[in-house]
Amino acid sequence: MSQEEEAAIIIKAHELRKQGKSEEAEQVYKQIPLQPYLAKFAKEHFGADFLINYGWNLSEADAEYGLGWLTK
Amino acid sequence: MVSAGLLNKILLGAARIDTGRKNLTADGLEHAGRLSYEDGISLSLEAFIRKWV
């Protein structure tokens, strides 16, 4: 995802939060890949199921740690 | 025990703060960086309030 695409998502999600649409904003924010170090932290402290069940975009973590890192 | 929903909010807050921090120093992305940073702090505060207040 380009930085410009990410910026557009941030602006859209921010507008949704301003309108009181927190849950919609969260879903929009989650289109942005979670930073690999945060994904790794979450896996270690919250578990892999947490990341899967809450719909996080793990594409950058997959690229950094290799496919299957979540279930190792 | 902390609920998964609360953990979700905390993680989202951290992610937004991190993105905001990076974008604040990138040409042309300062506005989005500031919004992301602000939203991250708001999310984190909401999580704190939900848990501790």
Backbone of each chain as nested JSON, in Angstrom:
{
  "chains": [
    {"id": "A", "residues": [
      {"number": 1, "name": "MET", "atoms": {"N": [0.861, -1.189, 0.0], "CA": [0.0, 0.0, 0.0], "C": [0.893, 1.233, 0.0]}},
      {"number": 2, "name": "SER", "atoms": {"N": [0.571, 2.17, -0.875], "CA": [1.372, 3.384, -0.952], "C": [1.039, 4.3, 0.223]}},
      {"number": 3, "name": "GLN", "atoms": {"N": [1.941, 5.217, 0.502], "CA": [1.697, 6.172, 1.581], "C": [0.506, 7.061, 1.268]}},
      {"number": 4, "name": "GLU", "atoms": {"N": [0.304, 7.355, -0.019], "CA": [-0.83, 8.19, -0.404], "C": [-2.15, 7.459, -0.163]}},
      {"number": 5, "name": "GLU", "atoms": {"N": [-2.173, 6.164, -0.495], "CA": [-3.381, 5.364, -0.23], "C": [-3.65, 5.301, 1.264]}},
      {"number": 6, "name": "GLU", "atoms": {"N": [-2.584, 5.117, 2.025], "CA": [-2.706, 5.072, 3.476], "C": [-3.235, 6.396, 4.012]}},
      {"number": 7, "name": "ALA", "atoms": {"N": [-2.729, 7.495, 3.49], "CA": [-3.181, 8.823, 3.921], "C": [-4.663, 9.015, 3.63]}},
      {"number": 8, "name": "ALA", "atoms": {"N": [-5.12, 8.557, 2.476], "CA": [-6.54, 8.688, 2.107], "C": [-7.409, 7.886, 3.067]}},
      {"number": 9, "name": "ILE", "atoms": {"N": [-6.948, 6.708, 3.459], "CA": [-7.698, 5.879, 4.405], "C": [-7.764, 6.563, 5.767]}},
      {"number": 10, "name": "ILE", "atoms": {"N": [-6.652, 7.125, 6.187], "CA": [-6.605, 7.819, 7.482], "C": [-7.598, 8.978, 7.5]}},
      {"number": 11, "name": "ILE", "atoms": {"N": [-7.619, 9.755, 6.441], "CA": [-8.519, 10.906, 6.375], "C": [-9.973, 10.444, 6.387]}},
      {"number": 12, "name": "LYS", "atoms": {"N": [-10.271, 9.389, 5.649], "CA": [-11.642, 8.864, 5.609], "C": [-12.053, 8.343, 6.983]}},
      {"number": 13, "name": "ALA", "atoms": {"N": [-11.193, 7.589, 7.617], "CA": [-11.509, 7.032, 8.938], "C": [-11.665, 8.136, 9.977]}},
      {"number": 14, "name": "HIS", "atoms": {"N": [-10.83, 9.135, 9.887], "CA": [-10.923, 10.263, 10.822], "C": [-12.277, 10.952, 10.694]}},
      {"number": 15, "name": "GLU", "atoms": {"N": [-12.722, 11.141, 9.463], "CA": [-14.034, 11.763, 9.246], "C": [-15.147, 10.917, 9.851]}},
      {"number": 16, "name": "LEU", "atoms": {"N": [-15.03, 9.61, 9.72], "CA": [-16.046, 8.722, 10.3], "C": [-16.048, 8.836, 11.823]}},
      {"number": 17, "name": "ARG", "atoms": {"N": [-14.874, 8.927, 12.421], "CA": [-14.798, 9.094, 13.882], "C": [-15.436, 10.413, 14.303]}},
      {"number": 18, "name": "LYS", "atoms": {"N": [-15.175, 11.458, 13.525], "CA": [-15.777, 12.771, 13.843], "C": [-17.296, 12.713, 13.786]}},
      {"number": 19, "name": "GLN", "atoms": {"N": [-17.824, 11.846, 12.925], "CA": [-19.267, 11.688, 12.793], "C": [-19.831, 10.74, 13.841]}},
      {"number": 20, "name": "GLY", "atoms": {"N": [-18.966, 10.225, 14.703], "CA": [-19.422, 9.299, 15.74], "C": [-19.526, 7.862, 15.271]}},
      {"number": 21, "name": "LYS", "atoms": {"N": [-19.015, 7.585, 14.101], "CA": [-19.104, 6.234, 13.544], "C": [-17.814, 5.468, 13.852]}},
      {"number": 22, "name": "SER", "atoms": {"N": [-17.592, 5.194, 15.126], "CA": [-16.326, 4.611, 15.579], "C": [-16.058, 3.233, 15.001]}},
      {"number": 23, "name": "GLU", "atoms": {"N": [-17.1, 2.415, 14.955], "CA": [-16.895, 1.047, 14.471], "C": [-16.58, 1.026, 12.977]}},
      {"number": 24, "name": "GLU", "atoms": {"N": [-17.275, 1.863, 12.233], "CA": [-16.968, 1.968, 10.796], "C": [-15.55, 2.491, 10.597]}},
      {"number": 25, "name": "ALA", "atoms": {"N": [-15.185, 3.479, 11.41], "CA": [-13.831, 4.051, 11.318], "C": [-12.785, 2.978, 11.587]}},
      {"number": 26, "name": "GLU", "atoms": {"N": [-13.053, 2.144, 12.575], "CA": [-12.108, 1.077, 12.91], "C": [-11.926, 0.123, 11.735]}},
      {"number": 27, "name": "GLN", "atoms": {"N": [-13.031, -0.237, 11.092], "CA": [-12.938, -1.148, 9.946], "C": [-12.153, -0.503, 8.806]}},
      {"number": 28, "name": "VAL", "atoms": {"N": [-12.329, 0.782, 8.614], "CA": [-11.581, 1.488, 7.565], "C": [-10.092, 1.533, 7.932]}},
      {"number": 29, "name": "TYR", "atoms": {"N": [-9.796, 1.882, 9.168], "CA": [-8.398, 1.916, 9.616], "C": [-7.704, 0.574, 9.409]}},
      {"number": 30, "name": "LYS", "atoms": {"N": [-8.448, -0.488, 9.632], "CA": [-7.827, -1.817, 9.541], "C": [-7.497, -2.236, 8.121]}},
      {"number": 31, "name": "GLN", "atoms": {"N": [-7.85, -1.422, 7.156], "CA": [-7.407, -1.678, 5.791], "C": [-5.904, -1.435, 5.667]}},
      {"number": 32, "name": "ILE", "atoms": {"N": [-5.392, -0.596, 6.555], "CA": [-3.959, -0.303, 6.556], "C": [-3.239, -1.483, 7.22]}},
      {"number": 33, "name": "PRO", "atoms": {"N": [-2.214, -2.013, 6.563], "CA": [-1.503, -3.139, 7.183], "C": [-0.946, -2.767, 8.555]}},
      {"number": 34, "name": "LEU", "atoms": {"N": [-1.127, -3.667, 9.49], "CA": [-0.569, -3.477, 10.826], "C": [0.947, -3.579, 10.744]}},
      {"number": 35, "name": "GLN", "atoms": {"N": [1.631, -2.668, 11.426], "CA": [3.086, -2.689, 11.428], "C": [3.58, -4.058, 11.936]}},
      {"number": 36, "name": "PRO", "atoms": {"N": [4.56, -4.64, 11.249], "CA": [5.016, -5.982, 11.643], "C": [5.405, -6.117, 13.104]}},
      {"number": 37, "name": "TYR", "atoms": {"N": [6.073, -5.123, 13.655], "CA": [6.496, -5.273, 15.058], "C": [5.288, -5.271, 16.003]}},
      {"number": 38, "name": "LEU", "atoms": {"N": [4.24, -4.532, 15.64], "CA": [3.022, -4.534, 16.453], "C": [2.272, -5.86, 16.295]}},
      {"number": 39, "name": "ALA", "atoms": {"N": [2.276, -6.387, 15.078], "CA": [1.626, -7.684, 14.844], "C": [2.316, -8.776, 15.654]}},
      {"number": 40, "name": "LYS", "atoms": {"N": [3.633, -8.728, 15.663], "CA": [4.4, -9.729, 16.414], "C": [4.129, -9.601, 17.909]}},
      {"number": 41, "name": "PHE", "atoms": {"N": [4.089, -8.362, 18.39], "CA": [3.796, -8.106, 19.803], "C": [2.41, -8.65, 20.157]}},
      {"number": 42, "name": "ALA", "atoms": {"N": [1.44, -8.356, 19.285], "CA": [0.069, -8.793, 19.542], "C": [-0.024, -10.314, 19.544]}},
      {"number": 43, "name": "LYS", "atoms": {"N": [0.678, -10.946, 18.619], "CA": [0.652, -12.409, 18.573], "C": [1.194, -12.984, 19.881]}},
      {"number": 44, "name": "GLU", "atoms": {"N": [2.305, -12.409, 20.341], "CA": [2.959, -12.923, 21.548], "C": [2.144, -12.66, 22.812]}},
      {"number": 45, "name": "HIS", "atoms": {"N": [1.442, -11.545, 22.857], "CA": [0.752, -11.156, 24.094], "C": [-0.753, -11.399, 24.071]}},
      {"number": 46, "name": "PHE", "atoms": {"N": [-1.345, -11.385, 22.879], "CA": [-2.789, -11.542, 22.785], "C": [-3.183, -12.851, 22.097]}},
      {"number": 47, "name": "GLY", "atoms": {"N": [-2.239, -13.423, 21.36], "CA": [-2.498, -14.678, 20.653], "C": [-2.831, -14.477, 19.186]}},
      {"number": 48, "name": "ALA", "atoms": {"N": [-2.568, -15.49, 18.398], "CA": [-2.818, -15.427, 16.957], "C": [-4.305, -15.295, 16.651]}},
      {"number": 49, "name": "ASP", "atoms": {"N": [-5.142, -15.973, 17.43], "CA": [-6.594, -15.925, 17.181], "C": [-7.111, -14.496, 17.286]}},
      {"number": 50, "name": "PHE", "atoms": {"N": [-6.553, -13.734, 18.191], "CA": [-6.967, -12.335, 18.352], "C": [-6.765, -11.574, 17.038]}},
      {"number": 51, "name": "LEU", "atoms": {"N": [-5.595, -11.724, 16.439], "CA": [-5.299, -11.005, 15.194], "C": [-6.221, -11.462, 14.065]}},
      {"number": 52, "name": "ILE", "atoms": {"N": [-6.485, -12.742, 14.03], "CA": [-7.344, -13.28, 12.969], "C": [-8.787, -12.849, 13.192]}},
      {"number": 53, "name": "ASN", "atoms": {"N": [-9.279, -13.014, 14.409], "CA": [-10.693, -12.748, 14.704], "C": [-11.068, -11.274, 14.596]}},
      {"number": 54, "name": "TYR", "atoms": {"N": [-10.106, -10.379, 14.81], "CA": [-10.426, -8.955, 14.774], "C": [-10.087, -8.308, 13.432]}},
      {"number": 55, "name": "GLY", "atoms": {"N": [-9.793, -9.13, 12.443], "CA": [-9.714, -8.648, 11.066], "C": [-8.558, -7.728, 10.743]}},
      {"number": 56, "name": "TRP", "atoms": {"N": [-7.436, -7.93, 11.379], "CA": [-6.277, -7.095, 11.102], "C": [-5.638, -7.457, 9.763]}},
      {"number": 57, "name": "ASN", "atoms": {"N": [-5.198, -6.44, 9.027], "CA": [-4.463, -6.639, 7.774], "C": [-3.023, -6.976, 8.143]}},
      {"number": 58, "name": "LEU", "atoms": {"N": [-2.632, -8.212, 7.889], "CA": [-1.301, -8.684, 8.3], "C": [-0.346, -8.843, 7.119]}},
      {"number": 59, "name": "SER", "atoms": {"N": [-0.651, -8.171, 6.02], "CA": [0.146, -8.376, 4.802], "C": [1.618, -7.98, 5.001]}},
      {"number": 60, "name": "GLU", "atoms": {"N": [1.881, -6.903, 5.705], "CA": [3.287, -6.504, 5.907], "C": [4.004, -7.45, 6.866]}},
      {"number": 61, "name": "ALA", "atoms": {"N": [3.3, -7.941, 7.861], "CA": [3.896, -8.903, 8.787], "C": [4.184, -10.22, 8.055]}},
      {"number": 62, "name": "ASP", "atoms": {"N": [3.262, -10.627, 7.194], "CA": [3.475, -11.843, 6.407], "C": [4.72, -11.703, 5.532]}},
      {"number": 63, "name": "ALA", "atoms": {"N": [4.878, -10.517, 4.947], "CA": [6.028, -10.286, 4.078], "C": [7.329, -10.275, 4.892]}},
      {"number": 64, "name": "GLU", "atoms": {"N": [7.257, -9.711, 6.08], "CA": [8.474, -9.6, 6.909], "C": [8.85, -10.922, 7.561]}},
      {"number": 65, "name": "TYR", "atoms": {"N": [7.86, -11.624, 8.075], "CA": [8.15, -12.827, 8.857], "C": [7.924, -14.122, 8.091]}},
      {"number": 66, "name": "GLY", "atoms": {"N": [7.354, -14.015, 6.909], "CA": [7.073, -15.201, 6.119], "C": [5.673, -15.727, 6.395]}},
      {"number": 67, "name": "LEU", "atoms": {"N": [5.039, -16.247, 5.346], "CA": [3.695, -16.817, 5.514], "C": [3.775, -17.937, 6.541]}},
      {"number": 68, "name": "GLY", "atoms": {"N": [2.799, -17.999, 7.401], "CA": [2.782, -19.039, 8.415], "C": [3.363, -18.6, 9.739]}},
      {"number": 69, "name": "TRP", "atoms": {"N": [3.868, -17.365, 9.809], "CA": [4.487, -16.895, 11.062], "C": [3.468, -16.856, 12.19]}},
      {"number": 70, "name": "LEU", "atoms": {"N": [2.24, -16.622, 11.794], "CA": [1.189, -16.452, 12.8], "C": [0.878, -17.754, 13.545]}},
      {"number": 71, "name": "THR", "atoms": {"N": [1.073, -18.866, 12.868], "CA": [0.694, -20.139, 13.495], "C": [1.896, -20.945, 13.977]}},
      {"number": 72, "name": "LYS", "atoms": {"N": [3.084, -20.344, 13.876], "CA": [4.279, -21.063, 14.355], "C": [4.361, -21.044, 15.855]}}
    ]},
    {"id": "B", "residues": [
      {"number": 1, "name": "MET", "atoms": {"N": [-9.372, -9.402, 34.107], "CA": [-8.951, -9.805, 32.771], "C": [-9.406, -8.757, 31.752]}},
      {"number": 2, "name": "VAL", "atoms": {"N": [-8.531, -8.429, 30.839], "CA": [-8.834, -7.411, 29.844], "C": [-9.598, -8.041, 28.684]}},
      {"number": 3, "name": "SER", "atoms": {"N": [-10.659, -7.367, 28.215], "CA": [-11.445, -7.92, 27.117], "C": [-10.688, -7.782, 25.802]}},
      {"number": 4, "name": "ALA", "atoms": {"N": [-11.012, -8.676, 24.876], "CA": [-10.375, -8.636, 23.561], "C": [-10.712, -7.342, 22.831]}},
      {"number": 5, "name": "GLY", "atoms": {"N": [-11.914, -6.83, 23.044], "CA": [-12.301, -5.57, 22.42], "C": [-11.431, -4.423, 22.884]}},
      {"number": 6, "name": "LEU", "atoms": {"N": [-11.078, -4.444, 24.155], "CA": [-10.213, -3.4, 24.696], "C": [-8.805, -3.528, 24.126]}},
      {"number": 7, "name": "LEU", "atoms": {"N": [-8.315, -4.748, 24.039], "CA": [-6.991, -4.987, 23.445], "C": [-6.974, -4.513, 21.996]}},
      {"number": 8, "name": "ASN", "atoms": {"N": [-8.063, -4.75, 21.303], "CA": [-8.185, -4.309, 19.921], "C": [-8.036, -2.798, 19.819]}},
      {"number": 9, "name": "LYS", "atoms": {"N": [-8.692, -2.096, 20.718], "CA": [-8.633, -0.626, 20.706], "C": [-7.221, -0.144, 21.043]}},
      {"number": 10, "name": "ILE", "atoms": {"N": [-6.59, -0.789, 21.988], "CA": [-5.235, -0.407, 22.378], "C": [-4.278, -0.593, 21.202]}},
      {"number": 11, "name": "LEU", "atoms": {"N": [-4.391, -1.74, 20.531], "CA": [-3.518, -2.023, 19.391], "C": [-3.77, -1.031, 18.258]}},
      {"number": 12, "name": "LEU", "atoms": {"N": [-5.033, -0.73, 18.014], "CA": [-5.356, 0.233, 16.965], "C": [-4.788, 1.602, 17.316]}},
      {"number": 13, "name": "GLY", "atoms": {"N": [-4.882, 1.98, 18.575], "CA": [-4.311, 3.254, 19.008], "C": [-2.816, 3.299, 18.771]}},
      {"number": 14, "name": "ALA", "atoms": {"N": [-2.137, 2.229, 19.152], "CA": [-0.683, 2.174, 18.953], "C": [-0.323, 2.243, 17.471]}},
      {"number": 15, "name": "ALA", "atoms": {"N": [-1.082, 1.533, 16.649], "CA": [-0.813, 1.53, 15.211], "C": [-0.996, 2.924, 14.617]}},
      {"number": 16, "name": "ARG", "atoms": {"N": [-2.032, 3.603, 15.049], "CA": [-2.304, 4.949, 14.516], "C": [-1.249, 5.951, 14.973]}},
      {"number": 17, "name": "ILE", "atoms": {"N": [-0.81, 5.838, 16.216], "CA": [0.24, 6.731, 16.714], "C": [1.523, 6.503, 15.926]}},
      {"number": 18, "name": "ASP", "atoms": {"N": [1.86, 5.243, 15.698], "CA": [3.086, 4.923, 14.959], "C": [3.028, 5.454, 13.525]}},
      {"number": 19, "name": "THR", "atoms": {"N": [1.901, 5.233, 12.861], "CA": [1.743, 5.743, 11.496], "C": [1.795, 7.267, 11.485]}},
      {"number": 20, "name": "GLY", "atoms": {"N": [1.139, 7.868, 12.456], "CA": [1.137, 9.329, 12.53], "C": [2.542, 9.876, 12.716]}},
      {"number": 21, "name": "ARG", "atoms": {"N": [3.296, 9.228, 13.579], "CA": [4.671, 9.659, 13.836], "C": [5.488, 9.633, 12.552]}},
      {"number": 22, "name": "LYS", "atoms": {"N": [5.346, 8.594, 11.761], "CA": [6.105, 8.478, 10.508], "C": [5.624, 9.493, 9.475]}},
      {"number": 23, "name": "ASN", "atoms": {"N": [4.343, 9.647, 9.32], "CA": [3.814, 10.531, 8.291], "C": [4.036, 12.014, 8.601]}},
      {"number": 24, "name": "LEU", "atoms": {"N": [4.152, 12.33, 9.862], "CA": [4.382, 13.732, 10.23], "C": [5.67, 14.264, 9.621]}},
      {"number": 25, "name": "THR", "atoms": {"N": [6.623, 13.391, 9.371], "CA": [7.908, 13.835, 8.832], "C": [8.037, 13.573, 7.333]}},
      {"number": 26, "name": "ALA", "atoms": {"N": [6.958, 13.116, 6.712], "CA": [6.994, 12.826, 5.273], "C": [6.355, 13.967, 4.498]}},
      {"number": 27, "name": "ASP", "atoms": {"N": [7.026, 14.425, 3.459], "CA": [6.508, 15.535, 2.663], "C": [5.137, 15.204, 2.097]}},
      {"number": 28, "name": "GLY", "atoms": {"N": [4.191, 16.114, 2.309], "CA": [2.852, 15.955, 1.757], "C": [1.924, 15.081, 2.572]}},
      {"number": 29, "name": "LEU", "atoms": {"N": [2.441, 14.467, 3.618], "CA": [1.616, 13.556, 4.417], "C": [1.415, 14.061, 5.844]}},
      {"number": 30, "name": "GLU", "atoms": {"N": [1.818, 15.299, 6.065], "CA": [1.752, 15.826, 7.432], "C": [0.325, 15.846, 7.976]}},
      {"number": 31, "name": "HIS", "atoms": {"N": [-0.622, 16.23, 7.13], "CA": [-2.017, 16.316, 7.562], "C": [-2.525, 14.941, 7.997]}},
      {"number": 32, "name": "ALA", "atoms": {"N": [-2.329, 13.946, 7.149], "CA": [-2.764, 12.59, 7.495], "C": [-1.999, 12.095, 8.721]}},
      {"number": 33, "name": "GLY", "atoms": {"N": [-0.753, 12.453, 8.807], "CA": [0.048, 12.047, 9.968], "C": [-0.508, 12.615, 11.259]}},
      {"number": 34, "name": "ARG", "atoms": {"N": [-0.871, 13.879, 11.2], "CA": [-1.43, 14.522, 12.402], "C": [-2.762, 13.881, 12.782]}},
      {"number": 35, "name": "LEU", "atoms": {"N": [-3.606, 13.62, 11.797], "CA": [-4.903, 12.994, 12.077], "C": [-4.713, 11.602, 12.667]}},
      {"number": 36, "name": "SER", "atoms": {"N": [-3.798, 10.851, 12.094], "CA": [-3.552, 9.5, 12.578], "C": [-3.026, 9.534, 14.007]}},
      {"number": 37, "name": "TYR", "atoms": {"N": [-2.109, 10.459, 14.257], "CA": [-1.52, 10.605, 15.592], "C": [-2.609, 10.965, 16.606]}},
      {"number": 38, "name": "GLU", "atoms": {"N": [-3.432, 11.928, 16.261], "CA": [-4.519, 12.367, 17.16], "C": [-5.516, 11.235, 17.417]}},
      {"number": 39, "name": "ASP", "atoms": {"N": [-5.885, 10.53, 16.36], "CA": [-6.835, 9.427, 16.53], "C": [-6.223, 8.327, 17.391]}},
      {"number": 40, "name": "GLY", "atoms": {"N": [-4.944, 8.085, 17.209], "CA": [-4.27, 7.066, 18.009], "C": [-4.288, 7.415, 19.487]}},
      {"number": 41, "name": "ILE", "atoms": {"N": [-4.037, 8.655, 19.787], "CA": [-4.054, 9.093, 21.183], "C": [-5.474, 9.016, 21.736]}},
      {"number": 42, "name": "SER", "atoms": {"N": [-6.461, 9.417, 20.938], "CA": [-7.865, 9.336, 21.373], "C": [-8.266, 7.898, 21.654]}},
      {"number": 43, "name": "LEU", "atoms": {"N": [-7.906, 7.0, 20.763], "CA": [-8.248, 5.589, 20.942], "C": [-7.6, 5.042, 22.211]}},
      {"number": 44, "name": "SER", "atoms": {"N": [-6.369, 5.409, 22.43], "CA": [-5.653, 4.935, 23.613], "C": [-6.3, 5.468, 24.889]}},
      {"number": 45, "name": "LEU", "atoms": {"N": [-6.675, 6.715, 24.874], "CA": [-7.335, 7.307, 26.046], "C": [-8.697, 6.649, 26.282]}},
      {"number": 46, "name": "GLU", "atoms": {"N": [-9.426, 6.378, 25.193], "CA": [-10.723, 5.717, 25.323], "C": [-10.554, 4.344, 25.975]}},
      {"number": 47, "name": "ALA", "atoms": {"N": [-9.52, 3.634, 25.553], "CA": [-9.263, 2.313, 26.116], "C": [-8.914, 2.431, 27.599]}},
      {"number": 48, "name": "PHE", "atoms": {"N": [-8.111, 3.407, 27.931], "CA": [-7.717, 3.622, 29.323], "C": [-8.938, 3.946, 30.178]}},
      {"number": 49, "name": "ILE", "atoms": {"N": [-9.764, 4.852, 29.664], "CA": [-10.956, 5.267, 30.411], "C": [-11.904, 4.091, 30.597]}},
      {"number": 50, "name": "ARG", "atoms": {"N": [-12.063, 3.304, 29.538], "CA": [-12.98, 2.17, 29.608], "C": [-12.529, 1.172, 30.67]}},
      {"number": 51, "name": "LYS", "atoms": {"N": [-11.222, 1.013, 30.788], "CA": [-10.697, 0.009, 31.698], "C": [-10.615, 0.523, 33.139]}},
      {"number": 52, "name": "TRP", "atoms": {"N": [-10.14, 1.754, 33.28], "CA": [-9.766, 2.214, 34.605], "C": [-10.726, 3.192, 35.28]}},
      {"number": 53, "name": "VAL", "atoms": {"N": [-11.625, 3.775, 34.492], "CA": [-12.506, 4.776, 35.12], "C": [-13.902, 4.207, 35.34]}}
    ]}
  ]
}
